[in-house]
Amino acid sequence: MSRPIQLWYWPTPNGWKISIALEEMGLPYEMKPVNIGKGEQFAPAFLAISPNARMPAIVDPDGPDGRPLSIFESGAILQYLGIRSGRFYPQDPRGKAEVDQWLFWQAGGLGPMAGQTHHFRQYAPAMTLDQRHLAYGVRRYTDETNRLYDVLDRRLDGREYVAGDYSIADMAIWPWILPALQGQDLADFPSLKAWHARVASRPAVIAGRAVGNELRRNLGAAGREAEQARKVLFGQRAR
């Protein structure tokens, strides 16, 4: 029997991608918390796995050649898990290309843009006294996130899932649709709204999304501990 995959994780959209995938694929795993608010992503043991000092990362103790294999970057992890499990990642070239392009769309577009939207709308107001300096960033990234929602809404018109059957592309995209944080109204995107509800109802998505919920605190909150966490996250330098 395979040994559990180590999931180095914190409950964020990128972390949820992998906890959802592991639940969907039925792969045994153990969660290794990486408290990004306390700077644990800069610890030497974690940097040996994830040199970019970002989670999630995984260690598969039973890699393809029987030796442990560590992987960082959530898109690469999803591809690896899809191949390893033989599920949710097509083997035929056409189907694989369909999934890959939407996986990379999330990794290169929706994730970074929505992440900046979170920063300027949720965290930055607690970090500066001059709120006028925030207006451009809030508008710029909220508008771009809105555009990406529209791209996804048009893609999902007449489709149940993003790239044919339910796949790692859906697992990558779904955690980043957070309209309450991003300033969007899903009623403006009916196909996206229906897809989001469809994915959210899957038992493995519910289970994966709940992993580590007890660990998370609101970094946009006031207080000394939240202020220190923001300094760690937004003044980041591996040390």
C-alpha positions as CSV (number, residue, x, y, z in Angstrom):
1,M,0.0,0.0,0.0
2,S,1.3,3.5,-0.9
3,R,2.5,5.7,1.9
4,P,0.6,8.9,2.4
5,I,1.6,11.9,0.3
6,Q,2.8,14.8,2.4
7,L,0.8,17.9,1.7
8,W,2.7,21.1,2.9
9,Y,-0.2,23.4,3.1
10,W,-2.1,26.4,4.4
11,P,-5.8,27.0,3.8
12,T,-5.7,29.4,0.8
13,P,-7.0,29.1,-2.7
14,N,-3.7,27.6,-3.9
15,G,-3.7,25.2,-1.0
16,W,-7.3,24.2,-1.6
17,K,-6.5,23.2,-5.2
18,I,-4.4,20.4,-3.9
19,S,-6.4,19.3,-0.9
20,I,-9.4,19.1,-3.3
21,A,-7.5,17.1,-5.8
22,L,-6.2,14.6,-3.2
23,E,-9.7,14.1,-2.0
24,E,-11.1,13.7,-5.5
25,M,-8.5,11.2,-6.5
26,G,-8.7,9.2,-3.3
27,L,-5.0,9.4,-2.7
28,P,-3.9,9.0,1.0
29,Y,-2.2,12.1,2.3
30,E,-1.1,13.8,5.5
31,M,-1.3,17.6,6.0
32,K,1.8,19.4,7.1
33,P,0.8,23.0,8.1
34,V,3.0,25.8,6.8
35,N,1.9,28.9,8.8
36,I,2.6,31.6,6.2
37,G,1.7,34.3,8.7
38,K,4.5,33.2,11.0
39,G,7.0,32.9,8.2
40,E,7.3,29.1,8.2
41,Q,7.5,29.2,4.4
42,F,11.1,30.5,4.9
43,A,12.2,27.6,7.1
44,P,15.2,25.7,5.6
45,A,13.2,22.4,5.7
46,F,10.4,23.9,3.6
47,L,12.7,25.7,1.2
48,A,14.3,22.4,0.4
49,I,11.0,21.3,-0.9
50,S,9.7,24.7,-2.3
51,P,12.6,27.0,-3.2
52,N,10.2,29.7,-4.1
53,A,9.0,29.9,-0.4
54,R,5.4,29.4,-1.4
55,M,3.0,26.7,-0.5
56,P,1.5,24.3,-1.4
57,A,4.1,21.7,-2.0
58,I,4.0,17.9,-1.8
59,V,6.4,15.1,-1.1
60,D,5.5,11.7,-2.6
61,P,7.5,9.1,-0.6
62,D,6.8,6.6,-3.3
63,G,7.9,8.5,-6.4
64,P,7.9,7.1,-9.9
65,D,11.3,5.4,-9.4
66,G,10.5,4.3,-5.8
67,R,12.3,7.3,-4.3
68,P,10.7,10.3,-2.6
69,L,9.8,13.1,-5.0
70,S,9.0,16.7,-4.0
71,I,7.1,19.1,-6.2
72,F,6.2,22.8,-5.7
73,E,3.9,25.0,-7.8
74,S,0.2,24.0,-7.6
75,G,-0.2,23.5,-11.4
76,A,2.7,21.1,-11.6
77,I,1.4,19.3,-8.5
78,L,-2.1,18.9,-10.1
79,Q,-0.5,17.5,-13.3
80,Y,1.6,15.0,-11.3
81,L,-1.4,13.8,-9.2
82,G,-3.5,13.5,-12.3
83,I,-0.9,11.3,-13.9
84,R,-0.2,9.3,-10.7
85,S,-3.9,8.6,-10.0
86,G,-4.9,8.2,-13.7
87,R,-7.9,10.4,-12.9
88,F,-9.2,13.9,-14.0
89,Y,-6.3,14.4,-16.4
90,P,-6.9,13.1,-20.0
91,Q,-4.3,10.9,-21.6
92,D,-5.1,11.7,-25.2
93,P,-3.2,14.6,-26.6
94,R,-6.3,16.7,-27.6
95,G,-8.0,16.3,-24.2
96,K,-4.7,16.9,-22.3
97,A,-4.1,20.1,-24.3
98,E,-7.7,21.3,-23.5
99,V,-7.1,20.8,-19.8
100,D,-3.6,22.3,-19.8
101,Q,-4.6,25.5,-21.5
102,W,-7.2,26.3,-18.8
103,L,-4.8,25.1,-16.0
104,F,-2.2,27.6,-17.3
105,W,-4.9,30.3,-17.7
106,Q,-5.6,30.0,-14.0
107,A,-1.9,29.9,-13.0
108,G,-0.9,32.8,-15.2
109,G,-4.1,34.9,-15.1
110,L,-6.9,34.3,-12.7
111,G,-4.7,33.4,-9.7
112,P,-2.2,36.3,-9.9
113,M,-4.9,38.9,-10.8
114,A,-7.4,37.8,-8.1
115,G,-4.5,37.6,-5.6
116,Q,-3.7,41.2,-6.2
117,T,-7.4,42.1,-6.0
118,H,-7.4,40.4,-2.5
119,H,-4.4,42.4,-1.5
120,F,-5.7,45.8,-2.5
121,R,-9.3,45.2,-1.3
122,Q,-8.7,43.3,1.9
123,Y,-5.2,43.7,3.3
124,A,-3.8,47.0,2.0
125,P,-6.4,49.2,3.8
126,A,-5.0,47.9,7.1
127,M,-1.4,48.7,6.1
128,T,-1.6,52.4,4.9
129,L,-3.0,55.6,6.4
130,D,-3.5,57.3,3.1
131,Q,-6.4,55.4,1.5
132,R,-6.1,57.6,-1.7
133,H,-3.1,55.6,-2.8
134,L,-5.2,52.4,-2.9
135,A,-7.8,53.6,-5.4
136,Y,-5.9,52.8,-8.6
137,G,-4.8,49.3,-7.4
138,V,-8.3,48.4,-6.3
139,R,-9.8,49.6,-9.6
140,R,-7.1,48.0,-11.8
141,Y,-7.2,44.5,-10.3
142,T,-11.0,44.4,-9.6
143,D,-11.6,45.3,-13.3
144,E,-9.1,42.7,-14.5
145,T,-10.7,40.0,-12.3
146,N,-14.1,41.0,-13.7
147,R,-12.7,40.5,-17.2
148,L,-11.4,37.0,-16.3
149,Y,-14.8,36.1,-14.8
150,D,-16.3,37.1,-18.1
151,V,-13.9,34.9,-20.0
152,L,-14.8,32.0,-17.8
153,D,-18.5,32.7,-18.0
154,R,-18.4,32.7,-21.8
155,R,-16.3,29.5,-21.8
156,L,-18.9,27.7,-19.6
157,D,-21.9,28.7,-21.7
158,G,-23.4,25.4,-22.7
159,R,-20.7,23.4,-20.8
160,E,-20.8,21.6,-17.5
161,Y,-17.1,21.9,-16.9
162,V,-14.2,24.0,-18.2
163,A,-12.4,21.5,-20.4
164,G,-14.8,18.6,-21.2
165,D,-15.2,16.3,-18.3
166,Y,-14.6,17.4,-14.7
167,S,-10.8,17.7,-14.5
168,I,-7.8,19.3,-12.7
169,A,-8.6,22.5,-14.6
170,D,-11.9,22.9,-12.6
171,M,-10.0,22.0,-9.4
172,A,-7.5,24.8,-10.1
173,I,-10.0,27.5,-11.0
174,W,-12.8,26.9,-8.5
175,P,-11.0,28.0,-5.3
176,W,-10.1,31.3,-6.9
177,I,-13.8,32.3,-7.6
178,L,-14.3,34.4,-4.4
179,P,-16.7,37.2,-5.4
180,A,-17.2,38.4,-1.9
181,L,-13.4,39.3,-1.7
182,Q,-13.0,40.2,-5.3
183,G,-15.9,42.7,-5.7
184,Q,-17.9,40.7,-8.2
185,D,-21.6,39.6,-8.3
186,L,-22.0,36.0,-9.7
187,A,-25.5,37.0,-10.8
188,D,-23.7,38.9,-13.6
189,F,-22.1,35.6,-14.8
190,P,-24.9,33.0,-15.0
191,S,-22.9,30.2,-16.6
192,L,-20.0,30.7,-14.1
193,K,-22.5,30.8,-11.2
194,A,-24.1,27.5,-12.2
195,W,-20.6,25.8,-12.7
196,H,-19.4,27.2,-9.3
197,A,-22.4,25.7,-7.5
198,R,-22.0,22.4,-9.4
199,V,-18.4,22.0,-8.4
200,A,-19.1,23.2,-4.8
201,S,-21.7,20.4,-4.3
202,R,-19.1,17.6,-4.9
203,P,-18.4,15.8,-1.6
204,A,-14.6,15.7,-2.3
205,V,-14.6,19.5,-2.9
206,I,-16.5,20.1,0.3
207,A,-14.0,17.9,2.2
208,G,-10.9,19.4,0.5
209,R,-12.1,23.0,1.0
210,A,-12.5,22.3,4.8
211,V,-8.9,21.0,5.3
212,G,-7.2,23.2,7.9
213,N,-10.0,25.7,8.3
214,E,-9.3,25.9,12.0
215,L,-5.8,27.2,11.2
216,R,-6.7,30.3,9.3
217,R,-7.2,33.8,10.7
218,N,-8.2,37.0,8.9
219,L,-5.0,38.9,8.0
220,G,-7.1,41.9,7.2
221,A,-8.1,42.2,10.8
222,A,-6.6,44.6,13.3
223,G,-4.3,43.7,16.2
224,R,-0.7,43.1,16.8
225,E,-0.6,39.5,15.6
226,A,-2.4,40.4,12.4
227,E,0.1,43.3,11.8
228,Q,3.0,41.0,12.3
229,A,1.6,38.4,9.9
230,R,1.1,41.1,7.2
231,K,4.8,42.2,7.7
232,V,5.9,38.6,7.1
233,L,3.7,38.1,4.1
234,F,4.1,41.4,2.3
235,G,7.6,42.3,3.1
236,Q,8.7,38.9,2.0
237,R,12.3,37.8,1.5
238,A,13.7,34.4,2.0
239,R,16.1,34.5,4.9
